Amino acid sequence: MAALVLVGAVGLSGCVGTGDAALLDGVPGDQRPADALAVIRGVADTLASGPGSRVATSLQLASGGTRITIRGEGVFDHTAGVGELRVTLPEDPGAERAEPVTEVFVPGLLYMRNRGAGVPADKWVRVEVDSLPDGNLVTGGATDPVTAAELLRGARSAEYHGEVDLEGEKARLYSGVTDIAAASRAAGDEGRRRQLAVAVGAFTVGTVPFEVYLDERGTPRRMRHEFSFAADGDAGPVEVVSVTELYDFGTVVAVRLPEEQDIWTGTVVLDQADSSQR
């Protein structure tokens, strides 16, 4: 099954600092939210109650001095949990530029087109997310916004850092640590519970440091999570930083699911990188 996902395709091989947000205030005591932990645990509900948006993702992986970045762009209906991303893999030197992988997200399923691995470019691969080793938190090459927000339900700690400038707009910056198992127990529905339960054993550490930027309504504008995988052999741990950004709220989201005849039912060819992740 790992042949179907993108992290295996490029090799788990980043860890970066905070983005371009700048602190605007010193957070006087009377301006602090009464309960930062409650705010963070409620992010998923706030997101689900709001309009759809455009989404930009980046997944940075670092291991043994090697660093790669996978980027995605698309749209997402946060209430329905449905969205579409076009995910761009890093280019191999001297190789022909590859077309982005199209990913369609629906609750419990991931559809991928132009994945390669012996699948014709006009066919889709359909994957049950709870069949993936990490519940598709990162193996699809992006953390979708609903999953990123659901992870925050398991927050163990949270701190409010005040208002910051986030790409020209004011946002409230929080940081802390969330727990994947706790997020699974607190998930908004049974499908998300199963997805996050699968992810519990996928990482070397079950707790995930995060940074979250919220607008005045409490809607997330940027979510950043740090994961750690055990690498094969003596390569050391693989550090993964996933960033999910949301903008243009109110965007009309129209996602067309693949027709049954467009789903690939043939053999998926494993390459060396994929085989190492089986």
C-alpha positions in Angstrom: 0.0 0.0 0.0 2.9 2.3 0.6 3.4 2.4 -3.2 0.3 4.5 -3.4 1.5 7.3 -1.2 3.9 10.2 -2.0 6.3 10.2 0.9 7.4 6.7 -0.1 7.8 7.8 -3.7 10.3 10.5 -2.9 11.8 8.8 0.1 11.4 9.9 3.8 14.4 12.1 3.8 12.5 18.8 7.3 12.5 20.7 10.0 12.2 24.4 9.7 11.6 27.4 11.9 8.5 29.4 12.2 7.3 31.2 9.1 7.1 34.9 8.3 4.9 35.9 11.2 6.1 38.8 13.4 5.0 39.4 17.0 3.1 42.6 17.3 2.4 42.8 21.1 3.8 41.7 24.4 0.5 40.0 25.4 -0.6 42.0 28.4 -2.4 39.9 30.9 -5.8 41.4 30.2 -5.5 40.5 26.5 -4.8 36.8 27.0 -7.6 34.3 26.2 -9.0 32.9 29.3 -8.2 29.3 28.4 -5.7 28.8 25.5 -6.1 25.0 25.8 -9.9 25.2 25.3 -9.4 27.5 22.3 -7.0 25.1 20.6 -9.2 22.0 21.3 -12.1 23.8 19.7 -10.3 24.8 16.5 -11.7 21.7 14.6 -15.3 22.7 15.5 -14.7 26.3 14.5 -13.3 25.3 11.2 -16.1 22.8 10.5 -18.7 25.5 11.1 -17.3 28.0 8.7 -17.0 28.3 4.9 -14.7 26.6 2.5 -11.4 28.0 1.5 -8.3 27.7 -0.6 -5.5 25.7 0.9 -1.7 25.6 0.5 0.4 22.9 2.1 4.0 22.1 2.5 5.6 18.9 3.9 9.3 19.3 4.7 11.3 16.1 5.5 14.8 15.9 6.8 17.0 12.8 7.5 20.7 12.4 7.6 21.5 15.7 6.1 19.0 15.3 3.2 16.0 17.7 3.0 13.1 17.7 0.6 9.8 19.7 0.3 6.5 18.6 -1.1 4.0 21.3 -1.8 0.3 21.4 -2.5 -2.5 23.8 -3.5 -6.2 23.4 -3.7 -9.6 23.9 -2.1 -11.4 22.4 0.8 -15.0 22.2 2.2 -14.2 22.0 5.9 -17.8 21.1 6.9 -18.1 18.1 4.5 -14.4 17.1 4.8 -14.1 17.1 1.1 -11.3 18.8 -0.9 -8.8 18.6 -3.8 -5.1 19.3 -3.8 -2.5 19.3 -6.6 0.7 18.1 -5.0 4.1 18.8 -6.5 7.0 16.5 -5.8 10.6 17.8 -5.7 12.4 17.4 -9.0 15.2 14.9 -9.4 18.3 16.5 -11.1 18.2 15.7 -14.8 14.8 14.1 -14.7 11.9 15.3 -16.8 9.5 17.6 -14.9 6.7 15.6 -13.5 3.1 16.7 -13.5 1.5 17.4 -10.1 -0.4 14.6 -8.4 -4.1 15.3 -8.0 -5.5 14.2 -4.7 -9.2 14.2 -3.8 -10.1 13.9 -0.1 -13.4 12.5 1.1 -14.1 11.2 4.6 -12.3 7.9 4.9 -10.9 7.8 1.4 -8.1 9.3 -0.7 -8.1 9.3 -4.5 -4.8 10.0 -6.3 -4.2 10.6 -10.1 -0.9 10.8 -11.9 0.8 9.0 -9.0 3.0 6.8 -11.2 4.0 3.4 -9.8 2.7 1.7 -13.0 -0.7 3.4 -12.9 -1.8 5.1 -16.2 -1.9 8.8 -15.9 -5.6 9.0 -16.6 -6.6 6.5 -13.9 -7.2 7.1 -10.2 -6.0 5.1 -7.3 -8.4 4.8 -4.4 -7.0 4.3 -0.9 -8.8 3.8 2.5 -7.0 6.2 4.8 -7.1 3.9 7.8 -5.2 1.3 5.7 -2.2 3.7 5.5 0.4 3.3 8.2 -0.1 6.8 9.6 -3.8 7.3 8.7 -2.6 9.7 5.9 -1.4 12.3 8.3 1.6 12.9 6.1 2.1 9.9 3.7 -0.1 11.5 1.0 2.4 14.4 0.8 0.1 16.8 2.7 -1.9 17.1 5.9 -5.4 18.2 4.9 -6.9 21.0 6.9 -9.6 18.9 8.6 -7.1 16.3 9.8 -4.7 19.1 10.9 -7.4 20.6 13.0 -8.6 17.3 14.4 -5.2 16.6 15.7 -5.5 19.7 18.0 -8.4 18.1 19.9 -5.8 16.1 21.8 -3.8 19.2 22.9 -2.0 18.6 26.2 -0.6 22.1 26.5 -1.2 25.4 24.8 0.3 28.9 25.2 -1.0 32.2 23.7 1.8 34.4 22.3 -0.2 37.4 21.3 -1.2 39.0 18.0 1.2 38.6 15.1 1.3 39.8 11.5 0.7 36.9 9.2 1.2 37.9 5.6 -0.3 41.3 6.1 -3.2 40.3 8.4 -3.5 40.1 12.2 -3.6 36.6 13.7 -3.3 35.2 17.2 -0.4 32.8 17.6 -0.6 29.7 19.8 1.9 26.9 20.4 1.9 23.7 22.4 1.9 20.0 22.2 -0.9 17.6 21.1 -1.2 13.9 21.6 -2.4 11.7 18.7 -4.0 9.1 20.9 -6.0 11.8 22.8 -7.0 13.4 19.5 -8.3 10.0 18.4 -10.4 9.6 21.5 -11.8 13.2 21.1 -12.3 13.0 17.4 -15.5 14.5 15.9 -16.7 11.3 14.3 -16.0 7.6 14.1 -14.1 7.8 10.8 -11.7 10.4 12.3 -11.3 8.3 15.4 -10.2 5.3 13.3 -7.9 7.4 11.2 -6.1 8.9 14.2 -6.1 5.6 16.0 -4.1 4.0 13.1 -1.6 6.9 13.3 -0.8 6.4 17.0 1.8 3.7 16.3 3.2 5.3 13.2 5.5 7.8 14.8 8.5 7.5 17.1 6.8 10.0 19.5 3.1 10.1 20.0 3.1 13.8 21.0 3.2 16.4 18.3 4.5 20.0 18.8 2.3 22.6 17.0 1.9 26.2 16.1 -1.5 27.6 15.2 -2.4 31.1 13.8 -6.1 32.0 14.4 -8.1 34.9 13.0 -10.5 37.0 15.2 -13.2 34.3 14.8 -10.9 31.5 15.9 -10.6 30.0 12.5 -7.2 28.6 11.7 -5.1 30.4 9.1 -2.0 28.4 9.5 -1.4 25.1 11.3 2.1 23.7 11.7 2.8 20.2 13.1 6.2 18.4 13.8 6.3 14.7 13.4 9.1 12.1 13.8 9.4 8.8 12.0 11.9 6.0 12.6 14.0 5.6 9.5 15.2 2.3 8.0 18.7 1.1 8.8 21.1 3.5 10.6 19.8 6.7 8.9 18.4 8.1 12.1 15.0 9.6 12.7 13.1 11.4 9.9 11.8 14.8 11.0 8.7 16.0 9.3 7.2 19.5 9.5 3.8 19.8 8.0 2.3 23.3 7.3 -1.3 23.8 6.3 -2.4 27.3 5.3 -6.0 28.5 4.7 -7.1 31.6 2.8 -9.8 33.1 0.6 -12.6 31.8 2.9 -15.9 31.7 1.2 -14.4 30.1 -1.9 -17.0 27.8 -3.7 -15.7 24.3 -3.4 -16.8 21.9 -6.2 -15.0 18.6 -6.1 -15.9 15.9 -8.6 -15.3 12.3 -7.4 -13.8 9.9 -9.9 -16.2 7.6 -11.8 -15.9 3.9 -10.9 -14.6 3.1 -14.4 -11.8 5.6 -13.9 -10.5 3.7 -10.8 -7.4 1.6 -11.4 -7.8 -2.0 -10.5 -4.6 -3.3 -12.0 -1.2 -3.9 -10.5 0.7 -1.2 -8.8 4.5 -1.5 -9.5 6.7 -1.0 -6.5 9.9 0.9 -7.0 12.9 0.7 -4.6 11.8 3.7 -2.5 8.3 2.4 -2.1 9.5 -1.1 -1.2 11.6 0.3 1.6 8.5 1.7 3.2 6.3 -1.5 3.0 
